[in-house]
């Protein structure tokens, strides 16, 4: 019977579950029960088989986004699911937690983590490596692939195996703009958009020196790639990266057009539309739509990124595309594991994705929800959709890359316009830093460092810490800070393991430490089951 469950029962739960319960209740969070032909229906006999085989009571913890209303919606969706199987009693505890914190907690302690949890796709390799996921069954994988777009499938895959369920395809970026400043005829040309902003004395906001996630767009536009390879445990084994090439030089020359402009603002916040000197363009994602609409009113516009021109050739600026994913923790109880997989596939279904789109405007990964007219008519999602033709799915990327890849943008801003010697030098240094990641000694991987807006740097330089005789205490040298300085400590010069302080506790992935006054500090970390992180002014 359990074998039948893996091939038949999981196949059609989603549509069946919602079909019997449409509409919301007094709190106005609505379960729509919208059916999609893509989802398979179970026969009455198959439903009975599931109900009989999995009869019992199950305590299941679910971590979902802390976005407003998502927790309540998920509770309702679980209740609807449960109605289909009256003998399968699900005692669900649904907690709102950010995707970043969810992954961090699972990686730190899988046993204490939720049974079903949501996380961002860039954490997948680490979660797999930590033992937080099992490969999906063959038939489940086939259904996931049939329901979701190609970038979502890539985001759910490690070493050719699908480990989880996509729930969004909206973690990407595009261009918001003020229609009263940026002419429609300018939208396809970076040079023309910049000229419109400069003529109006308005800003063009895009994070370049401060974010590899955004600055990689120029490299993808120039035809470059950076593909990281992991083994089946999620460990990084190699990288195929051609940023250090003639195409990479073209990317930096294109980037300089914005970096050198008087309109350039290093930001991705749509609140820039209401800054003292307001921007007329902001490169950001769907999360900025509400602020952009409010600020621009009738002049609100959004579209794909423009092209830049180098030596007479045009290159459309690319982007990263990303996803939210839902995973199931491996279970000791096979029946509970089957129930969790059934429930997760349901919560990730087209039907439930539509609910979340209606509630919080999340961009669906389901091809069938993407085809809804109201989704296609959404200005921000339409812009994201247009940009998707030029987007690179964000796969698994080594945690150190995000710092390494900021340095060439800083160099390009400082270099003379089109100074190819300096640009090539910056790209060579970038490649050398990447190669060093695969040649780190065990001591370097173990070592801790301090990083932040400290010592005259901006989150791009590690200040080494020295291990003390007890083997668990690490102490930095003296570091100069300002009143606005912030810092964290991290291991192996990577963000895979890092500590901050949240609500007074030292936690993996915690908040930045903010001393709040200028001076010289020494930072001390004591590792162990209950780590401590302190700083002392000298």
N, C-alpha and C positions, 0 to 999 in steps of 0.2 A: 504493500500500500504506500509506503514512503516513497518508493520509486515513482509511483503514479503521481504523487503530489508534486514532484520536481518537474514533471513533464506535462501534466495536465492542469492540476489545481492552481498553480501559480499563474497560469497563462491568462486568466480572464477575470481576476478578482475585481479590478478597478472599475470597469463599467457596471458590473452587477451590483457592486456595493453602493454606488451613488445613485443608481437608477431608482431606488425605492425611497429616496429622501431628498427632495428638492426644497429649496428655500431656506431662510434663516430664522432667527428668533428675535427676541426683544433687544438684544445688543447690536443688531444690525450687521453682524458678521455673517455673511451668507455662504452656504454651501449650494452651489448651482446644480450639481448633478448633470452637467452637460455631457452627453454621450458622444463617443467617437467610434466610427466604424473600425478604426485600427485596432481596437481592443477586443479581445476574444471573450465571448460569453460562455460561462459554464452551463452545462445542462443541470437539471434538478438532481440527477443521479450523481454527477460530479460534485455538486455542492454538498450533498449528503455524505459523500465519501470523505471530503475534507473535514466536515463537521465531526464525523465519527472518529477519524484517525487522529485528529488533533484536539479532541475533547479534553478539557481541563482548564485550570486557572493559571494565568501567566502574568507576572509582574514585569512590566516593560517600561524602561526609562527612555524617553525620546528628547534629544536636544535639537531644537530648531532655532532659526534666526530670532534675535531679540527685536526685530522690526515690529512696530506697533501692530497688534492684532494677529500676528502669525501664530503665536502660541494658542490663542483661543480658537482660531480657525483649525489648527491641527487637532485639537481636542475634539472638535465637531467631526472632522473627517474620520478620526479613529472610531468615534461612536457610530458613524454611518457604516463603516467597514464591518464593525462587530455585529451589526444587525443581520448580516448574511449568514453568520455562523453562531447560532444561539448557544451552543455547547462549548464554544471557544471563548472563555472569559478573559478579556484583556483588562488588567488593572494598570492603566497607563498613567505615568507621571511625565508631564510635558514641561520642559524648562526652556526658557528663552536664553540663548547664549550666542555670542558672535561666532561666525565661522572660524575666525582665527583662534579664538580661545578654545573652541571645541577641539580643533586639531591638536593644539598645544597640549591640552589635558589628556587626550587620547594617547599621544606620543609619550607623555610623561608616565602615565599609569593606565594601561589598557584595562586592567581588571576593574578599576574604579570608574571607568567611563560608561557612557550611556550605551544601551543596547542598539539603538538607532540614533545616528547623529549626522549633522550637516557640516560641511567644511568646504573650503575653497580648493579648486583643482590643483593649485601649486603645492599643496601639502600632501598630495596623494602618495608619492613615493615614500615620504617619511612615515605616513600612517601604515602603509603596507610593510615597510621595514620594521615597524614597531609591533607587527602582528595584530593590527587593528581591523583587518579585513581578510576575507577569503575570496578567491576567484568565484564569480557567479557561474551557476550551472549553464551548460551549453544552450538549453532552450531559453533560459532567462536572458542570456546575452543576445540571442537572436531577436527577442522582442525589444530589448533596450535599443538595439541598433535600428530596428524598424521604426521606432517611435521618435528617435531624436536625431538632430542634425549631426553632420560629420565632426564638427569641432567639439561637440559635447561627448561624442564617442571617444575621440582622441584624448580628451581631458580625463576620461574614466579608465584609461588603459595604461598598464605598466607591463613592459616586455611582452606586448601582444596579447595580454589577458585583461578582460574587463572585470573590475573589482567593485563597482558601485553604480548608483543610479543618478543620472543627471537630473537636475530640477530647474536650472536656468541656463540661458546663453546670453547673459547681458553684462558680463564683466569685461567690457571693452570701452573704447572711447571714440569720439568723433568731434565735430566742431559745432558749438553753439555760437550764434552771431546775432548782432543787432542789425536788423534790416534797414534801419535809418542811416547806418554808417557803411556797411559792406554792401556793395552793389551786387545784384544777382549775376551780372556779367563777370564779376570778379571771382566767384566762388570756386572755380576750377583751378585757379592759379594762386600759389602761395605768394608770389611776388605782388600780384594785384591786391590780394587781401591785406598784405602788409602795407602797401601804398595807401589803401583806403583808411587803415587805422592811423598811420602817420599823419595823413592830411587832416584828420579830425582831432588829432591830439589824444587819441584813445589807445588803450592797451591791447596787446595780443597775448593772452595768457596761455602758456604751455610749459609744463615742467620738463626741463632738459638737463641742466647740470645736477638737479636734485633727484631725478627719478629715471632709472634705466627702463622702467616699464613704458614710459612715454618716449624717451629719446631713441629707443630701438626702432621706432616707427620709420625713421629716415633710412635706416639700414635695410629694413624689410622692403621699403619702397625702391631702394636701389638694387634689390635682388639678392641681398645677403641672407644667410641663415645661421642659426645657432641651435643645433640639435643635441641634447644631452642624452646619453645612453645609460640606462640603469639595468642591473641584473634583476632576477626574480625576487630578490629580497628588498629591492628599492635602492640599493647602494649604487652610487655613480661610478661608472667604469671608464667612460671616455666622453669626448665631445667632438662634434663635427661643426666647426665654426669658421666662417670665412669673412668676419668683419675686417680683419687685417688684410685688405686686398685693394685693388683698384676700385672696386665697387664700394668698399668702405670709405675710401677717400671721397668719392662722389657723394655719399651719404653725409659726411661731415661738411662738405662744401655747401650742400643744400641746407643743413642745419645752421650754418653760419649766417645764412640770409635772415633768419629770425633772431639768432643770438646777437647779431650786430645791429639789429634795428632799434631805434629809439622807442618803439612801441612794445618791445619785449618785456614780459612779466613772467617770472618763474613761479607759476602757480597753476593749479588745476581746479580752483574753487569758483563755482558760478556766482558766489557772492561778490566776485570781482566786478560784476556788472553794476554794483552799487558802491564801489570804492570811491574814495575822494577823487582820484583820477580813474574813472571807470574804464574797464576794458570793453572793447566792442566785439572781441572774440575770446572764447574760452574753450580749450580742448579738455573735455572731461567725459564722464559717462552718464548713464541714465539716472544715477542717484542725484545728479545736479539739476534735473529737469524742473522740479518744483520751484527752486530759487530762481532759475533762469526765466521761467514763465512769469513769476511775480515781478521780477525786475524789469523785464522787457515789454510785457503786455502785448499790444498789437504788433510790436516790432520783434517778437520772439521768432527766431529761426534756428534750425538745426539741419546739418547735412554731413555728408562724408568729408573726409579731409581732402585738401587740394593737392595739386601736383607742384613740384618744383622743377626748375630747368637748370641743367648744367651742360655747358658746351653744346647748346642747341638741342639736347635730348631732354625729354620730359619724363619725370618719375612720380607716379602717384604715391603719396605718403601712405605707408602701411600702418599697422597697429597690432597689438596683442588682442586676442579674444579669449575670454575665460568663462568659467562656469561655477555655479554652486552644485555640489554633489551631496548625495545621501548615501551613507554606508551602514552596514550591519556588523556589529562586533561578533567575532566567532563565539559560539555558545557551546557549553559542555552538554546541555540538554538538547538532543537533536530535534525534538518536537518544538521546543521554544525557538530554536534556530529557524525551523520551517515557518513558524508563525511570524517571526520578525522579518523574514524575507518576503513573505506574503504581504505584510503590512507596508514594508518599505517600497515594494514595487507599486503598491496602490498609491501611497503618498507621493510617489514620483510620476504617477501616470499623467496623461494628457488632461484628464478630468480634474485632477487636483491642481495641476499647473494653471489651468484656467481660473480656478478659484483664487489662486495667489496673484495672478495677473490683475484680476478685478479688485482685489483688496489692496495690494501694495505696488501694483504696476511692474512686477518683476517680468523681465523678458523671458519667455518660455524657451526651453530647449526642444520641446516637442514640435516636430514639423507640422503637426495637425493644428496645434494652437497658433503657431506662427501664421497659418493660412487664414485665420479668422480675420474678417474685414476690419473689425475694430482694432485689432493688433496692428494690421498693416497701415491703418490711418493714424496711429499714434506718432506724433512728430519725432520724438526722441528715439523711439524704437525703429521708426522708418530710417532715420539717419544711421543708427547702429546697423540696421540691415543692409543699407547701401555700402557702409564701410566694410561689412563682413566679406565682401568680394576681394578686399585687399588685406584682410587680417590673417595673422598667423596664430593658430591655436596655441595657447600657452601650455606647453607640456611640463615635464618635471625639470626644474632648473636648480642647479647647485646654489645653496644659500649665499655663498660668497659672491656670486656673479653680480648681484644687485648693487654692490658697492664698486666692484671692479669696473662695471660698465658705465658708471657715472663720470669716470675720469677723463674719457676722451671728449665729452661734451665741455667740461671745464677747460681742457686744452684748446678746443676749437674756438671757444669764446675769447681766450687770451691770444690766440694766434692771429697773425695778419690775415686779411681776407684771401682765401684760396692759396695760402702758404702751404703747398703740398709737402714740403720737407717736415714742417712741424706736425702736420696732420698724420703723416706716415709714422712719425716718431711716436705719437700718441697711440696709434693703433698697434704698433709693435710692442709698446709697453703693456697694452691691454692683453695681447696674446700671451706675452710672457707671464703675466699674472695668472691667467687661466691655466696655463701649462703647470704652473707651480702648485695648483690645487691637487694635481694627481701625483705630486712628488713630495707631499708633506710627510714628515717623519711622524712617528707615533707621539713624540713629545710635542710637536707643533699642533697636532690634532687635539691633544689633551689640554694644551695651554689656554689660559683665560686672558682676556684683554678688556680694556675700557674703550668704548666708542661713543661719540655724541658730538654736540656742538661745543667742543672743549678744546683747549690748547690751540686756539686759532684755526681749528678745522671744523668741518660741517658734515659729520656722520660719514666721513670717508677715510678716516685714519684710525688704526688700532693702536692704543697705548698699552704696551706689554705689562703684564702682571707677573710677579715672581713667586714661584711656589716655595712655601716655607718648610721647615724641617718636619713638621707634623704631617705633611703630605696632603692636607685638606685646606690649608689657608693660603690665599693668594693676595699679594699686596702690590699695588701700582707704585710707580714713582710719583713725583710731585707733578700735578697737572693744573695749569692756569684755567680759571673759569670766569665767566661774567655773571651778571645778575640773571640773565635769561638762559644760561647754559642748562642743557639736559644731557643725561647719559644713561647707558645700560652697560652690563658686562656680558660678554659672549665667549663661547668656546670654539677653538679652532678657526678663528677669524670668519665665522659663518653664523648666519642667523638661525641655523637649525636648533641650537641650544643657546638660549639667552635668558638673562634674569633682569627683571625690573621689580618695582614695588607697587603692589595694588592693595589698597585698604590696609596699609601697614604691614602686609605680608610679602615676603620675597617669593616670587613665583615665576615659573617658566613663561616667557612671553609677557611679563607684567608691564606696568606703565613705566614711562621714563622717569628717572630720578631727577628732581628739580631742586637743587640746593637753595636757590633764590637769592644768593648774594655773591658778589665777586670775591676772588681770592685764590689761594692755592690749596688744593686738596690732595689727599692720599686716599685711595679707595681700597677697601679690604673686603674680600669675599671668603666665606667659609662654606665649603661644599658639604654635601651629606644629605641625609633624609630630610632635614629641616635646615636649609641653607640660610645664612645671614649675609647681608650686604650693607656695609656702612661706609661713611666717608668722614674724614677728619680735616679740619682747616689747620694749616700750618702758619 
